[in-house]
Amino acid sequence: MDQDVVVSLATTALQLALKIALPLLLAGLLIGLFVSIFQAITQIQEQTLVFIPKILGTALVLVVGGPWMLNQLLSYATELWASIPQLTGA
């Protein structure tokens, strides 16, 4: 196994992790931003107000996008598992 192969596998794994995590992170970011704007407008300074909307938003993204995320992980794992003979030179 060459250094190029290892770098390629690591790059692909990091890209997949980013692609899977991005919807969850964006949902949390947008919900946090909207709650912060709402708090600034209404002058409510409750620090725990943002947790429930973020949890609900993340759960909604997982319910809607979970099958796609799982499919991406399974296809990557299947391709990686199938390429083991070529990677080891067997």
Short mmCIF file of the C-alpha atoms (twelve columns), coordinates in Angstrom:
data_MODEL
# 
_entry.id   MODEL 
# 
loop_
_atom_site.group_PDB 
_atom_site.id 
_atom_site.type_symbol 
_atom_site.label_atom_id 
_atom_site.label_alt_id 
_atom_site.label_comp_id 
_atom_site.label_asym_id 
_atom_site.label_seq_id 
_atom_site.Cartn_x 
_atom_site.Cartn_y 
_atom_site.Cartn_z 
_atom_site.pdbx_PDB_model_num 
ATOM 1  C CA . MET A 1  0.000   0.000   0.000  1 
ATOM 2  C CA . ASP A 2  1.475   3.286   -1.129 1 
ATOM 3  C CA . GLN A 3  1.407   6.578   0.676  1 
ATOM 4  C CA . ASP A 4  -0.827  7.919   -2.114 1 
ATOM 5  C CA . VAL A 5  -3.411  5.211   -1.447 1 
ATOM 6  C CA . VAL A 6  -3.481  5.991   2.265  1 
ATOM 7  C CA . VAL A 7  -3.862  9.708   1.589  1 
ATOM 8  C CA . SER A 8  -6.622  8.999   -0.918 1 
ATOM 9  C CA . LEU A 9  -8.489  6.777   1.563  1 
ATOM 10 C CA . ALA A 10 -8.152  9.364   4.328  1 
ATOM 11 C CA . THR A 11 -9.310  12.160  2.015  1 
ATOM 12 C CA . THR A 12 -12.326 10.165  0.898  1 
ATOM 13 C CA . ALA A 13 -13.229 9.306   4.498  1 
ATOM 14 C CA . LEU A 14 -12.977 12.949  5.593  1 
ATOM 15 C CA . GLN A 15 -15.068 14.102  2.630  1 
ATOM 16 C CA . LEU A 16 -17.728 11.551  3.497  1 
ATOM 17 C CA . ALA A 17 -17.719 12.605  7.154  1 
ATOM 18 C CA . LEU A 18 -18.126 16.239  6.135  1 
ATOM 19 C CA . LYS A 19 -20.891 15.415  3.670  1 
ATOM 20 C CA . ILE A 20 -22.788 13.473  6.334  1 
ATOM 21 C CA . ALA A 21 -22.249 15.959  9.166  1 
ATOM 22 C CA . LEU A 22 -22.943 19.100  7.149  1 
ATOM 23 C CA . PRO A 23 -26.779 18.931  7.218  1 
ATOM 24 C CA . LEU A 24 -26.780 18.441  10.989 1 
ATOM 25 C CA . LEU A 25 -24.292 21.239  11.566 1 
ATOM 26 C CA . LEU A 26 -26.130 23.628  9.257  1 
ATOM 27 C CA . ALA A 27 -29.449 22.908  10.972 1 
ATOM 28 C CA . GLY A 28 -27.921 23.626  14.378 1 
ATOM 29 C CA . LEU A 29 -26.235 26.773  13.087 1 
ATOM 30 C CA . LEU A 30 -29.361 28.179  11.452 1 
ATOM 31 C CA . ILE A 31 -31.615 27.366  14.395 1 
ATOM 32 C CA . GLY A 32 -29.107 28.921  16.799 1 
ATOM 33 C CA . LEU A 33 -28.905 32.027  14.631 1 
ATOM 34 C CA . PHE A 34 -32.677 32.426  14.445 1 
ATOM 35 C CA . VAL A 35 -33.099 31.902  18.190 1 
ATOM 36 C CA . SER A 36 -30.330 34.427  18.867 1 
ATOM 37 C CA . ILE A 37 -32.010 36.986  16.610 1 
ATOM 38 C CA . PHE A 38 -35.329 36.288  18.349 1 
ATOM 39 C CA . GLN A 39 -33.650 36.773  21.731 1 
ATOM 40 C CA . ALA A 40 -32.069 40.033  20.610 1 
ATOM 41 C CA . ILE A 41 -35.361 41.363  19.272 1 
ATOM 42 C CA . THR A 42 -37.415 40.415  22.331 1 
ATOM 43 C CA . GLN A 43 -34.602 41.048  24.837 1 
ATOM 44 C CA . ILE A 44 -35.089 37.604  26.359 1 
ATOM 45 C CA . GLN A 45 -31.719 36.609  27.799 1 
ATOM 46 C CA . GLU A 46 -32.459 33.002  28.667 1 
ATOM 47 C CA . GLN A 47 -29.370 30.894  27.919 1 
ATOM 48 C CA . THR A 48 -31.216 27.574  27.803 1 
ATOM 49 C CA . LEU A 49 -33.802 28.716  25.247 1 
ATOM 50 C CA . VAL A 50 -31.765 27.495  22.282 1 
ATOM 51 C CA . PHE A 51 -31.343 23.863  23.366 1 
ATOM 52 C CA . ILE A 52 -34.825 22.499  22.684 1 
ATOM 53 C CA . PRO A 53 -35.137 23.983  19.159 1 
ATOM 54 C CA . LYS A 54 -31.663 22.685  18.283 1 
ATOM 55 C CA . ILE A 55 -32.490 19.200  19.561 1 
ATOM 56 C CA . LEU A 56 -35.770 19.150  17.654 1 
ATOM 57 C CA . GLY A 57 -34.142 20.478  14.488 1 
ATOM 58 C CA . THR A 58 -31.336 17.941  14.656 1 
ATOM 59 C CA . ALA A 59 -33.820 15.134  15.231 1 
ATOM 60 C CA . LEU A 60 -35.867 16.311  12.255 1 
ATOM 61 C CA . VAL A 61 -32.790 16.388  10.030 1 
ATOM 62 C CA . LEU A 62 -31.871 12.883  11.206 1 
ATOM 63 C CA . VAL A 63 -35.361 11.565  10.496 1 
ATOM 64 C CA . VAL A 64 -35.503 13.149  7.047  1 
ATOM 65 C CA . GLY A 65 -31.879 12.673  6.002  1 
ATOM 66 C CA . GLY A 66 -30.997 9.585   8.030  1 
ATOM 67 C CA . PRO A 67 -31.650 7.052   5.260  1 
ATOM 68 C CA . TRP A 68 -29.481 9.044   2.857  1 
ATOM 69 C CA . MET A 69 -26.704 9.314   5.459  1 
ATOM 70 C CA . LEU A 70 -26.861 5.596   6.170  1 
ATOM 71 C CA . ASN A 71 -26.814 4.802   2.452  1 
ATOM 72 C CA . GLN A 72 -23.692 6.938   1.998  1 
ATOM 73 C CA . LEU A 73 -21.924 5.183   4.873  1 
ATOM 74 C CA . LEU A 74 -22.937 1.732   3.678  1 
ATOM 75 C CA . SER A 75 -21.827 2.356   0.111  1 
ATOM 76 C CA . TYR A 76 -18.452 3.684   1.311  1 
ATOM 77 C CA . ALA A 77 -17.944 0.727   3.639  1 
ATOM 78 C CA . THR A 78 -18.954 -1.723  0.904  1 
ATOM 79 C CA . GLU A 79 -16.552 -0.164  -1.600 1 
ATOM 80 C CA . LEU A 80 -13.769 -0.105  0.976  1 
ATOM 81 C CA . TRP A 81 -14.382 -3.719  1.954  1 
ATOM 82 C CA . ALA A 82 -14.421 -4.811  -1.692 1 
ATOM 83 C CA . SER A 83 -11.161 -2.995  -2.403 1 
ATOM 84 C CA . ILE A 84 -9.186  -4.708  0.381  1 
ATOM 85 C CA . PRO A 85 -7.643  -7.309  -1.987 1 
ATOM 86 C CA . GLN A 86 -6.407  -4.595  -4.345 1 
ATOM 87 C CA . LEU A 87 -5.110  -2.480  -1.464 1 
ATOM 88 C CA . THR A 88 -3.156  -5.299  0.130  1 
ATOM 89 C CA . GLY A 89 -1.848  -6.611  -3.165 1 
ATOM 90 C CA . ALA A 90 -3.362  -10.068 -2.699 1 
# 
